[in-house]
């Protein structure tokens, strides 16, 4: 088996660098046998918009690359984030989307090649990983990068690029619960000189579930085109479309009877009707032009538009189940449209001053986000009996579709427009000390109509970023950074009024070590986050199920993260990470922030290469946390910690053909993955996948 290079030769796309993506070298990819990515400490990143190596960036950065995702059968962005250091990726009650947390707070900003995705973060976690080179996370505030700077971090999904050559791969996979999946990835050079290149990726999937009657399906198409117009000018285009469907949508199991006694029913039970469905369509179009003025200066212009359409017929428990089994469902039909547009132009350069080389980035950007949401109330309240529907030889049918009032929808509209100007410097003060200074000025106009309440706001804010990296030796360094927090969220109070922006500070101190050949790295970070006007979930509207929030201040988070990764030998790779946070919230609805996220999370993954065989696995640890029962005056209940394991093995039959086995939840651990409102989502039991892959 060919070795996976620790520092490979492939795509070098900046993490979160909306204006610092680099051009793919013509010879960057020579075959499709293994997808290789640039080693962790040699990536260009852009936490400040500057093209910096990770070692020169004073914030914590983690990368889950395509090699890891392919080997461990990770097929969505949300699944990839389970394995990212310092990140807690929690499944939704529907066991479909994921909520992602870092440093105690939800990560509500997902980017595609540095440009904002239209969907809510939970919806963006559905995106298929077959179109991405890596899933990358920068932890801490990134207000220097985008118009918002929320404290937990930002996820950047780095798309695959076309390379100079012809080749590809196809794969077919079968798995537990009738899971069928197929992928194809094809690249070609369009002319003899190699100046025009194209790539096409597609994935289709259909699967049942361990939950009765529940079914999911997915169709994804992705294509990209690059052309070298001249030696100095390159243009690229990236386009994707994904459709995710779900039938017999399950919202979890009833947690308890009205008496307080726990409901004991098999994890396979689906108490919800077949008419509870969801279909989510996401598309993205990104254009990029790069002009290399000379060896030191370049200009990058980019435009990105993305859309999300979500149609959902929802059915969830209205209240706890009665002792005799009677229950009522809350139902609605909802259609949501999101659109995000962003255009920007950036100048990157290097200059000499006082005998040293420094770098600068200046970027102008204009972005707009639109939301349109309609919710239809049911004509009657569906009701059933849990006992009659799940016992006996002829169980009672599920509640019928109540029909919906399409003449009187509840409508929510929102629009956010922003213009920003960003400047950032990387100053090489000493041979072993670089200082980063930056400012991002934003002018934001926000308007919304919700529950017949119109809110309009104009904000002006300048996010500041400063930090430094001091290298004790070529292998050992220390960094420190400070970043403003400014985040205008689409969150509303009970009356329907849009809440004011979140503000605060993010401070970080870290140490990094890497050996001379970068085969081993150690990262340690300490952080402290303070926030004002933070939106905390306060309840649901009874007529529409829309969540409303209250703004709270004095919320703090501090903790540390440790990540160690590298090659123990030339054949044996291992990585381990651990994070510990301490959240404080002096307000009366404190639990929705500080109690539902585990204080401690950890992960471990490893593989060992033989001549034609690779074997590996992973462990993830989720610490103790709490779930909440009810809504505004919720009761908090303990959720136990758990450890999940996975096993992966790949055998190369010949140079072109390989077979792979994956086992998830290796030890068949029984656990509760989420407890919220009136239901509990059991964790997915042990499951298998077998894949055949052909390269050409």
C-alpha positions as CSV (number, residue, x, y, z in Angstrom):
1,X,0.0,0.0,0.0
2,X,1.3,3.4,-0.8
3,X,2.1,5.6,2.1
4,X,-0.1,8.6,3.1
5,X,2.3,11.6,3.1
6,X,2.4,13.6,6.3
7,X,3.0,16.7,4.2
8,X,1.5,16.0,0.8
9,X,1.3,17.9,-2.4
10,X,-2.3,18.6,-3.0
11,X,-4.8,21.5,-2.8
12,X,-3.6,24.4,-0.7
13,X,-6.7,26.4,0.1
14,X,-6.7,28.8,3.0
15,X,-8.8,28.1,6.1
16,X,-11.5,30.7,6.3
17,X,-9.5,32.9,3.9
18,X,-12.2,34.7,1.9
19,X,-9.5,36.5,0.0
20,X,-6.4,34.4,0.3
21,X,-7.1,31.1,-1.4
22,X,-4.2,30.0,-3.4
23,X,-4.0,28.6,-6.9
24,X,-3.9,24.9,-7.4
25,X,-0.6,23.8,-8.9
26,X,-0.9,22.0,-12.2
27,X,0.9,18.9,-10.9
28,X,-0.7,18.9,-7.5
29,X,-2.6,15.7,-8.0
30,X,-1.2,12.9,-10.0
31,X,-3.7,10.1,-9.3
32,X,-6.9,9.4,-7.5
33,X,-5.7,6.4,-5.5
34,X,-5.5,8.4,-2.3
35,X,-6.7,11.9,-1.8
36,X,-3.8,13.7,-0.1
37,X,-3.9,17.1,1.6
38,X,-1.4,19.5,2.9
39,X,-0.1,18.7,6.3
40,X,-1.6,20.6,9.2
41,X,1.3,22.9,10.0
42,X,1.9,23.8,6.4
43,X,-1.6,25.0,5.4
44,X,-2.2,28.6,4.5
45,X,-4.9,30.1,6.7
46,X,-6.7,33.4,7.0
47,X,-8.1,34.0,10.4
48,X,-7.3,37.7,9.7
49,X,-7.5,37.5,6.0
50,X,-3.8,37.1,5.7
51,X,-2.2,34.0,4.1
52,X,-0.5,32.6,7.2
53,X,0.9,29.1,8.0
54,X,-1.0,27.6,10.9
55,X,2.1,27.9,13.0
56,X,2.0,31.6,12.5
57,X,-1.7,32.0,13.4
58,X,-2.5,32.9,17.0
59,X,-5.7,30.9,17.2
60,X,-6.6,27.2,17.5
61,X,-7.2,25.4,14.2
62,X,-8.3,21.9,13.4
63,X,-8.6,20.0,10.1
64,X,-10.6,16.9,9.3
65,X,-9.3,16.0,5.8
66,X,-10.7,13.9,3.0
67,X,-8.2,11.1,3.8
68,X,-9.8,10.7,7.3
69,X,-13.4,11.1,6.1
70,X,-12.9,8.5,3.3
71,X,-11.3,6.0,5.5
72,X,-13.8,6.2,8.4
73,X,-16.9,6.4,6.2
74,X,-17.7,10.0,7.2
75,X,-20.3,11.3,4.7
76,X,-21.6,14.6,6.1
77,X,-20.1,17.8,7.5
78,X,-21.8,17.2,10.8
79,X,-20.3,13.7,11.1
80,X,-16.9,15.1,10.3
81,X,-17.2,17.6,13.2
82,X,-17.6,14.7,15.6
83,X,-13.9,14.1,15.1
84,X,-12.7,17.7,15.2
85,X,-10.7,18.7,18.3
86,X,-12.6,20.8,20.8
87,X,-15.9,20.4,19.0
88,X,-19.1,18.8,20.3
89,X,-21.4,17.7,17.5
90,X,-24.8,16.7,18.9
91,X,-27.5,15.0,16.9
92,X,-30.9,16.6,16.6
93,X,-34.1,14.9,18.0
94,X,-34.8,13.9,14.4
95,X,-31.4,12.1,14.2
96,X,-30.8,13.9,10.9
97,X,-29.2,17.3,11.4
98,X,-26.6,18.2,14.0
99,X,-26.0,21.1,16.5
100,X,-22.4,22.0,16.7
101,X,-20.7,23.5,19.8
102,X,-17.2,24.7,20.7
103,X,-16.0,26.4,23.9
104,X,-19.5,26.1,25.3
105,X,-21.4,27.9,22.6
106,X,-23.2,26.9,19.4
107,X,-21.2,27.4,16.2
108,X,-23.6,29.4,14.1
109,X,-21.3,30.3,11.2
110,X,-20.6,27.9,8.4
111,X,-18.6,28.9,5.3
112,X,-18.0,27.4,1.9
113,X,-14.4,28.3,0.8
114,X,-14.6,31.3,3.1
115,X,-18.0,32.5,1.9
116,X,-21.2,32.2,4.0
117,X,-23.6,29.3,3.5
118,X,-27.3,30.2,3.2
119,X,-28.7,27.5,5.5
120,X,-28.9,27.4,9.2
121,X,-25.8,25.7,10.8
122,X,-27.9,22.6,11.6
123,X,-29.0,22.3,7.9
124,X,-25.4,22.9,6.6
125,X,-24.2,19.9,8.6
126,X,-26.1,17.8,6.1
127,X,-23.8,18.7,3.2
128,X,-22.1,15.7,1.7
129,X,-18.3,15.4,2.3
130,X,-17.6,13.9,-1.1
131,X,-17.4,17.4,-2.6
132,X,-15.0,18.7,0.0
133,X,-11.3,18.5,0.4
134,X,-11.5,19.1,4.1
135,X,-13.7,20.3,7.0
136,X,-11.8,22.9,8.9
137,X,-12.5,24.7,12.2
138,X,-11.0,27.8,13.7
139,X,-12.0,28.1,17.3
140,X,-12.6,31.5,18.9
141,X,-14.0,34.7,17.4
142,X,-13.5,35.3,13.7
143,X,-14.9,38.8,13.5
144,X,-11.9,39.9,11.4
145,X,-13.0,37.5,8.7
146,X,-16.8,38.0,8.3
147,X,-19.3,40.6,9.3
148,X,-20.0,38.7,12.5
149,X,-17.6,37.5,15.1
150,X,-19.3,34.9,17.3
151,X,-17.2,33.3,20.0
152,X,-17.2,29.6,19.5
153,X,-15.6,29.4,16.1
154,X,-16.3,29.1,12.4
155,X,-16.5,26.0,10.2
156,X,-15.1,26.3,6.7
157,X,-15.9,23.6,4.1
158,X,-13.1,23.5,1.5
159,X,-14.3,22.4,-1.9
160,X,-12.4,20.1,-4.2
161,X,-10.6,21.7,-7.1
162,X,-9.9,20.6,-10.6
163,X,-6.3,19.5,-11.3
164,X,-4.1,18.9,-14.4
165,X,-4.8,15.3,-15.4
166,X,-7.5,12.8,-16.2
167,X,-8.7,10.3,-13.7
168,X,-11.3,9.5,-11.1
169,X,-12.9,7.0,-8.8
170,X,-16.2,5.3,-8.4
171,X,-17.5,3.5,-5.3
172,X,-20.5,1.5,-4.2
173,X,-21.4,0.9,-0.5
174,X,-23.9,-1.3,1.3
175,X,-24.7,-1.0,5.0
176,X,-27.0,-1.6,7.9
177,X,-30.7,-0.9,7.6
178,X,-30.7,-1.3,3.8
179,X,-28.3,1.5,3.3
180,X,-27.1,1.9,-0.3
181,X,-24.6,4.6,-1.4
182,X,-22.7,5.3,-4.6
183,X,-20.1,8.0,-5.4
184,X,-18.3,9.1,-8.5
185,X,-15.4,11.6,-8.8
186,X,-14.0,12.4,-12.3
187,X,-11.4,15.0,-13.3
188,X,-10.2,15.9,-16.8
189,X,-8.0,18.4,-18.6
190,X,-9.9,20.1,-21.3
191,X,-7.0,21.1,-23.6
192,X,-3.6,19.9,-24.5
193,X,-1.8,22.6,-22.6
194,X,-3.6,21.9,-19.3
195,X,-4.8,25.4,-18.8
196,X,-8.4,24.4,-18.7
197,X,-9.5,21.8,-16.1
198,X,-12.9,20.4,-14.9
199,X,-14.0,18.1,-12.2
200,X,-17.4,16.4,-11.4
201,X,-18.5,14.7,-8.2
202,X,-21.8,13.0,-7.5
203,X,-23.2,11.0,-4.6
204,X,-26.6,9.2,-4.1
205,X,-27.8,7.5,-1.0
206,X,-30.9,5.8,0.3
207,X,-31.2,4.2,3.8
208,X,-33.7,3.0,6.3
209,X,-33.0,3.5,10.0
210,X,-33.0,1.6,13.3
211,X,-36.2,3.6,13.8
212,X,-39.3,1.9,12.3
213,X,-40.4,3.3,9.0
214,X,-37.9,6.2,9.0
215,X,-36.1,6.6,5.7
216,X,-33.6,9.1,4.3
217,X,-32.4,9.7,0.8
218,X,-29.8,12.1,-0.7
219,X,-28.7,13.3,-4.2
220,X,-25.7,15.5,-4.6
221,X,-24.0,17.0,-7.7
222,X,-20.9,19.1,-7.6
223,X,-18.7,20.5,-10.5
224,X,-15.8,22.9,-10.8
225,X,-14.0,24.5,-13.6
226,X,-10.6,26.3,-13.7
227,X,-8.9,28.2,-16.5
228,X,-5.5,29.9,-16.7
229,X,-6.4,32.9,-18.9
230,X,-2.8,34.1,-18.8
231,X,0.2,33.2,-16.7
232,X,-1.0,35.8,-14.2
233,X,-4.8,35.4,-14.4
234,X,-6.8,32.4,-13.3
235,X,-10.6,32.1,-13.1
236,X,-12.5,29.3,-11.3
237,X,-16.2,28.3,-10.9
238,X,-17.7,26.0,-8.3
239,X,-21.3,24.8,-8.3
240,X,-23.2,22.3,-6.1
241,X,-26.7,21.0,-5.5
242,X,-27.9,18.7,-2.8
243,X,-31.3,17.3,-2.0
244,X,-32.0,15.5,1.3
245,X,-35.3,13.8,2.0
246,X,-36.7,12.1,5.0
247,X,-39.9,10.1,5.5
248,X,-41.8,9.1,8.7
249,X,-39.8,11.8,10.5
250,X,-39.2,10.8,14.1
251,X,-38.8,13.4,16.8
252,X,-37.5,11.0,19.4
253,X,-39.2,8.8,22.0
254,X,-41.5,10.0,24.8
255,X,-39.3,10.8,27.8
256,X,-41.9,10.2,30.6
257,X,-45.6,9.9,31.5
258,X,-47.4,12.8,33.1
259,X,-46.8,11.0,36.4
260,X,-43.1,11.4,36.0
261,X,-42.4,7.7,35.3
262,X,-40.1,7.0,32.4
263,X,-41.6,5.6,29.3
264,X,-40.1,2.2,28.5
265,X,-40.3,1.4,24.8
266,X,-37.8,0.0,22.4
267,X,-35.4,2.3,20.7
268,X,-36.8,1.2,17.3
269,X,-40.3,2.5,18.1
270,X,-41.5,5.4,15.9
271,X,-44.6,7.0,17.5
272,X,-44.9,9.5,14.6
273,X,-47.1,9.2,11.4
274,X,-45.8,8.6,7.9
275,X,-47.0,12.1,6.9
276,X,-44.3,13.7,9.0
277,X,-41.7,14.4,6.2
278,X,-38.9,16.8,5.4
279,X,-37.1,17.8,2.2
280,X,-34.1,20.1,2.1
281,X,-32.5,21.5,-1.0
282,X,-29.2,23.4,-0.9
283,X,-27.3,24.9,-3.8
284,X,-24.1,27.0,-4.0
285,X,-22.4,28.9,-6.8
286,X,-19.0,30.5,-6.3
287,X,-16.9,32.4,-8.9
288,X,-13.3,33.5,-8.4
289,X,-10.8,35.5,-10.3
290,X,-7.2,35.8,-9.2
291,X,-4.6,38.1,-10.8
292,X,-0.9,37.9,-9.8
293,X,0.5,41.4,-10.2
294,X,4.0,40.3,-9.4
295,X,5.8,37.9,-7.0
296,X,4.7,40.0,-4.0
297,X,1.2,41.3,-4.8
298,X,-2.1,39.7,-6.0
299,X,-5.7,40.6,-6.3
300,X,-8.6,38.2,-5.7
301,X,-12.3,38.9,-6.6
302,X,-15.0,36.5,-5.6
303,X,-18.8,36.2,-5.8
304,X,-20.9,33.6,-4.0
305,X,-24.6,32.9,-3.9
306,X,-26.2,30.1,-2.0
307,X,-29.9,29.1,-1.4
308,X,-31.8,26.7,0.8
309,X,-35.4,25.6,0.4
310,X,-36.8,23.5,3.2
311,X,-40.3,21.9,3.2
312,X,-41.3,20.2,6.4
313,X,-44.5,18.6,7.8
314,X,-43.7,18.4,11.5
315,X,-45.3,16.2,14.2
316,X,-43.9,16.3,17.8
317,X,-45.3,15.6,21.2
318,X,-47.6,18.3,22.6
319,X,-47.2,17.1,26.2
320,X,-46.1,14.1,28.1
321,X,-47.9,10.8,27.5
322,X,-50.8,9.9,29.8
323,X,-50.6,6.8,32.0
324,X,-53.2,5.0,29.8
325,X,-51.0,5.8,26.7
326,X,-53.0,8.7,25.3
327,X,-50.9,11.5,23.7
328,X,-51.4,14.5,21.5
329,X,-49.2,15.8,18.7
330,X,-48.2,19.3,17.9
331,X,-48.2,19.6,14.1
332,X,-47.5,22.2,11.5
333,X,-46.4,22.6,7.9
334,X,-43.5,24.9,7.2
335,X,-41.7,26.2,4.1
336,X,-38.4,28.1,4.6
337,X,-36.3,29.9,2.0
338,X,-32.8,31.3,2.7
339,X,-30.6,33.1,0.3
340,X,-27.1,34.4,0.9
341,X,-25.1,36.6,-1.5
342,X,-21.6,38.0,-1.0
343,X,-19.1,39.8,-3.3
344,X,-15.6,40.8,-2.3
345,X,-12.4,42.0,-3.7
346,X,-9.1,41.7,-1.8
347,X,-5.5,42.8,-2.3
348,X,-2.7,40.7,-0.7
349,X,0.9,41.9,-0.7
350,X,4.3,41.8,0.9
351,X,6.5,44.8,1.6
352,X,9.8,45.6,3.2
353,X,10.2,48.0,6.1
354,X,13.1,48.5,8.5
355,X,14.9,45.7,6.8
356,X,12.2,43.0,7.3
357,X,9.4,41.5,5.1
358,X,5.8,42.1,6.2
359,X,2.4,41.3,4.7
360,X,-0.9,43.1,4.3
361,X,-4.4,42.3,3.3
362,X,-7.1,44.8,2.4
363,X,-10.6,43.6,1.5
364,X,-13.9,45.2,0.6
365,X,-17.0,43.1,0.8
366,X,-20.8,43.4,0.3
367,X,-23.2,40.7,1.5
368,X,-26.9,40.2,1.8
369,X,-29.0,37.5,3.6
370,X,-32.8,37.0,3.0
371,X,-35.2,34.7,4.9
372,X,-38.8,34.0,4.1
373,X,-40.7,31.5,6.2
374,X,-44.3,30.5,6.2
375,X,-45.9,28.2,8.8
376,X,-49.4,26.7,8.6
377,X,-51.4,25.6,11.6
378,X,-53.3,22.3,11.7
379,X,-57.1,22.2,11.3
380,X,-57.2,19.7,14.3
381,X,-54.9,18.4,16.9
382,X,-53.7,14.8,16.0
383,X,-54.0,12.4,18.9
384,X,-53.3,8.7,19.5
385,X,-52.6,6.0,22.0
386,X,-49.1,4.7,22.5
387,X,-50.1,1.4,23.9
388,X,-52.7,0.6,21.2
389,X,-50.3,1.6,18.4
390,X,-47.4,-0.5,19.6
391,X,-48.9,-3.7,21.1
392,X,-51.0,-6.5,19.9
393,X,-51.2,-8.4,16.6
394,X,-53.1,-5.6,14.8
395,X,-51.8,-2.4,16.2
396,X,-53.9,0.7,15.9
397,X,-53.0,3.1,13.0
398,X,-51.1,6.3,13.7
399,X,-53.0,9.6,13.8
400,X,-54.3,10.8,10.4
401,X,-53.0,13.9,8.7
402,X,-55.1,16.8,10.3
403,X,-54.9,19.1,7.2
404,X,-53.6,22.6,7.5
405,X,-55.0,26.1,7.3
406,X,-53.4,27.5,4.1
407,X,-55.5,30.6,4.2
408,X,-53.9,32.0,7.4
409,X,-50.1,31.4,7.4
410,X,-47.8,32.8,10.0
411,X,-45.1,34.7,8.0
412,X,-41.6,35.6,9.0
413,X,-39.4,37.7,6.8
414,X,-35.9,39.0,7.4
415,X,-33.2,40.9,5.4
416,X,-29.6,41.7,6.5
417,X,-27.3,43.8,4.3
418,X,-23.8,44.6,5.2
419,X,-20.7,46.3,3.8
420,X,-17.3,45.8,5.3
421,X,-13.8,47.1,4.9
422,X,-11.0,45.0,6.4
423,X,-7.3,45.7,6.8
424,X,-4.8,43.3,8.5
425,X,-1.0,43.4,8.9
426,X,1.5,40.6,9.8
427,X,4.5,42.5,11.0
428,X,7.8,40.5,11.4
429,X,9.1,42.6,14.3
430,X,11.9,40.2,15.1
431,X,13.3,37.1,13.4
432,X,11.3,35.0,15.9
433,X,8.4,37.4,16.6
434,X,5.5,38.3,14.4
435,X,2.7,40.6,15.4
436,X,-0.8,40.7,13.8
437,X,-2.9,43.8,13.8
438,X,-6.3,44.1,12.1
439,X,-9.6,45.9,12.0
440,X,-12.8,45.1,10.2
441,X,-15.4,47.9,9.9
442,X,-19.0,46.7,9.3
443,X,-22.0,48.7,8.4
444,X,-25.1,46.5,8.8
445,X,-28.7,47.1,8.1
446,X,-31.2,44.6,9.4
447,X,-35.0,44.4,9.0
448,X,-37.5,41.7,9.9
449,X,-41.2,41.1,10.3
450,X,-42.2,38.4,12.7
451,X,-45.6,37.8,14.2
452,X,-46.7,41.1,12.7
453,X,-43.9,42.9,14.5
454,X,-41.5,44.8,12.3
455,X,-37.9,45.5,13.6
456,X,-35.4,47.6,11.8
457,X,-31.8,48.3,13.0
458,X,-28.7,49.9,11.6
459,X,-25.4,48.9,13.2
460,X,-21.9,50.2,12.7
461,X,-19.1,48.2,14.4
462,X,-15.3,47.8,14.0
463,X,-13.9,44.5,15.1
464,X,-10.3,44.6,16.3
465,X,-7.9,41.8,16.2
466,X,-4.4,41.7,17.6
467,X,-2.1,38.9,18.5
468,X,1.5,37.7,18.3
469,X,3.5,34.6,17.8
470,X,6.9,34.2,19.5
471,X,9.1,31.3,18.4
472,X,11.5,30.0,21.1
473,X,12.9,27.6,18.5
474,X,11.9,26.4,15.0
475,X,9.9,23.7,16.8
476,X,8.4,25.5,19.8
477,X,6.3,28.7,19.9
478,X,3.9,30.6,22.0
479,X,1.0,32.8,20.8
480,X,-1.6,35.1,22.2
481,X,-4.6,36.9,20.6
482,X,-7.5,39.1,21.3
483,X,-10.6,39.4,19.1
484,X,-13.8,41.4,19.5
485,X,-17.2,39.5,19.4
486,X,-20.0,41.1,17.4
487,X,-22.8,38.8,16.2
488,X,-26.2,39.9,14.7
489,X,-28.3,36.8,14.9
490,X,-31.8,36.2,13.6
491,X,-33.2,35.6,17.0
492,X,-36.5,37.1,18.3
493,X,-38.1,37.7,21.7
494,X,-41.6,36.5,22.6
495,X,-43.2,39.5,21.1
496,X,-41.5,38.9,17.7
497,X,-38.9,41.7,18.0
498,X,-35.4,41.1,16.7
499,X,-32.8,41.0,19.6
500,X,-29.9,43.4,19.6
501,X,-26.4,42.1,18.5
502,X,-24.2,40.0,20.8
503,X,-21.0,41.7,21.9
504,X,-18.0,40.6,23.9
505,X,-14.3,39.6,24.0
506,X,-12.3,36.5,23.1
507,X,-8.8,36.0,24.5
508,X,-6.5,33.1,23.8
509,X,-3.1,31.9,24.9
510,X,-1.4,28.9,23.3
511,X,1.7,26.8,22.8
512,X,2.7,24.7,19.8
513,X,5.4,22.2,19.3
514,X,6.3,20.3,16.1
515,X,9.3,18.2,15.4
516,X,11.7,18.9,12.6
517,X,9.9,16.9,9.9
518,X,6.4,17.9,11.2
519,X,5.5,14.3,11.8
520,X,4.5,15.1,15.4
521,X,2.7,18.2,16.7
522,X,1.4,19.3,20.1
523,X,-1.1,22.2,20.5
524,X,-2.2,23.6,23.9
525,X,-4.6,26.5,24.2
526,X,-6.2,28.4,27.0
527,X,-9.2,30.7,26.3
528,X,-11.5,33.1,28.0
529,X,-14.8,34.4,26.5
530,X,-17.1,37.1,27.9
531,X,-20.4,37.9,26.2
532,X,-23.2,40.5,26.6
533,X,-26.7,40.3,25.2
534,X,-26.4,36.6,24.4
535,X,-29.7,35.1,23.1
536,X,-30.9,32.2,25.2
537,X,-33.8,29.9,24.2
538,X,-36.8,30.8,26.4
539,X,-39.7,28.8,25.0
540,X,-41.8,28.0,22.0
541,X,-44.9,29.7,20.6
542,X,-47.8,27.3,20.9
543,X,-49.4,28.2,17.5
544,X,-46.3,27.8,15.3
545,X,-43.6,26.0,17.5
546,X,-41.2,28.8,16.6
547,X,-38.6,29.2,19.4
548,X,-38.3,32.6,21.0
549,X,-35.3,34.0,23.0
550,X,-34.2,36.3,25.8
551,X,-31.0,38.3,25.8
552,X,-28.7,37.7,28.8
553,X,-25.4,39.2,29.9
554,X,-22.5,38.3,32.0
555,X,-22.0,34.9,30.3
556,X,-18.5,33.6,30.5
557,X,-16.6,30.6,29.3
558,X,-13.0,29.6,30.0
559,X,-11.1,26.4,29.6
560,X,-8.3,24.7,27.7
561,X,-7.7,22.4,24.8
562,X,-5.0,19.9,24.0
563,X,-4.3,18.2,20.7
564,X,-1.5,15.8,19.9
565,X,-1.1,14.2,16.5
566,X,1.6,12.6,14.4
567,X,3.4,9.4,13.2
568,X,4.6,7.1,16.0
569,X,6.5,5.2,13.2
570,X,6.4,5.6,9.4
571,X,3.4,3.2,9.3
572,X,1.6,4.1,12.5
573,X,-0.4,7.4,12.9
574,X,-2.3,8.5,16.0
575,X,-4.1,11.7,17.2
576,X,-5.7,12.5,20.5
577,X,-7.5,15.7,21.7
578,X,-9.1,16.8,25.0
579,X,-11.0,19.9,26.0
580,X,-12.3,21.1,29.4
581,X,-14.6,24.2,29.7
582,X,-16.2,26.0,32.6
583,X,-19.3,27.9,31.8
584,X,-21.0,30.5,34.0
585,X,-24.3,32.2,33.5
586,X,-25.7,34.3,36.3
587,X,-29.2,34.6,34.7
588,X,-32.3,32.6,35.6
589,X,-32.5,30.7,32.3
590,X,-28.9,29.6,32.7
591,X,-29.3,25.9,31.8
592,X,-29.9,26.4,28.1
593,X,-26.4,27.7,27.8
594,X,-24.3,26.2,30.5
595,X,-25.9,22.8,31.3
596,X,-26.8,21.1,28.0
597,X,-23.2,21.1,26.7
598,X,-20.6,18.7,28.2
599,X,-17.7,20.3,30.1
600,X,-15.3,17.6,28.8
601,X,-14.9,16.0,25.4
602,X,-12.1,14.0,24.0
603,X,-11.3,12.0,20.8
604,X,-8.7,9.6,19.6
605,X,-8.0,8.1,16.2
606,X,-5.3,6.0,14.7
607,X,-4.3,3.8,11.8
608,X,-1.5,1.4,10.9
609,X,-0.3,0.7,7.3
610,X,0.8,-2.7,6.1
611,X,1.9,-3.3,2.6
612,X,-1.6,-3.6,1.0
613,X,-3.7,-3.2,4.1
614,X,-4.7,-0.4,6.4
615,X,-6.4,-0.9,9.8
616,X,-7.6,1.8,12.2
617,X,-10.2,3.1,14.5
618,X,-11.4,5.9,16.7
619,X,-12.8,6.7,20.1
620,X,-15.0,9.7,21.1
621,X,-15.8,10.7,24.6
622,X,-18.7,12.9,25.6
623,X,-18.8,14.0,29.2
624,X,-21.7,14.4,31.5
625,X,-24.3,17.0,30.7
626,X,-28.0,17.7,31.2
627,X,-31.1,17.6,29.1
628,X,-34.2,19.7,29.7
629,X,-37.8,18.5,30.0
630,X,-40.5,21.1,29.2
631,X,-40.1,24.5,27.9
632,X,-39.8,27.8,29.8
633,X,-39.8,26.4,33.3
634,X,-37.9,23.3,32.2
635,X,-36.8,20.5,34.5
636,X,-33.1,19.5,34.0
637,X,-32.2,15.8,34.0
638,X,-28.8,14.2,33.9
639,X,-27.5,12.7,30.7
640,X,-24.6,10.2,31.3
641,X,-21.3,10.4,29.7
642,X,-20.4,7.9,27.0
643,X,-17.6,6.5,24.9
644,X,-18.2,5.5,21.3
645,X,-15.8,3.5,19.2
646,X,-15.3,2.8,15.5
647,X,-13.3,0.4,13.4
648,X,-12.0,0.7,9.8
649,X,-10.1,-1.6,7.6
650,X,-9.1,-1.2,3.9
651,X,-7.5,-3.7,1.6
652,X,-6.0,-2.9,-1.8
653,X,-6.8,-5.8,-4.1
654,X,-4.7,-4.2,-6.8
655,X,-3.5,-0.8,-7.9
656,X,-7.0,0.2,-8.9
657,X,-9.4,-1.8,-6.8
658,X,-9.9,-1.7,-3.0
659,X,-12.5,-2.9,-0.4
660,X,-13.2,-1.2,2.9
661,X,-15.1,-2.2,6.1
662,X,-16.4,0.3,8.6
663,X,-18.1,-0.4,12.0
664,X,-19.6,2.5,13.9
665,X,-20.5,2.2,17.6
666,X,-18.2,-0.7,17.7
667,X,-19.1,-1.8,21.3
668,X,-22.9,-1.3,20.7
669,X,-23.1,1.3,23.5
670,X,-26.6,2.2,24.6
671,X,-26.9,5.9,25.4
672,X,-29.1,9.0,25.1
673,X,-27.8,11.3,22.5
674,X,-30.2,14.2,23.2
675,X,-32.9,15.0,25.8
676,X,-35.1,18.1,25.0
677,X,-38.7,19.3,25.5
678,X,-40.7,16.0,25.9
679,X,-38.6,13.5,24.1
680,X,-35.3,11.6,24.1
681,X,-33.2,10.6,21.1
682,X,-31.5,7.2,21.7
683,X,-28.0,6.9,20.2
684,X,-27.6,4.9,17.0
685,X,-26.7,1.3,17.7
686,X,-23.8,-0.6,16.1
687,X,-23.9,-0.5,12.3
688,X,-21.8,-1.7,9.4
689,X,-20.8,-0.5,6.0
690,X,-18.9,-2.3,3.2
691,X,-17.5,-0.3,0.3
692,X,-15.9,-1.3,-3.1
693,X,-13.8,1.4,-4.7
694,X,-12.3,1.6,-8.2
695,X,-9.8,4.1,-9.3
696,X,-9.0,4.9,-13.0
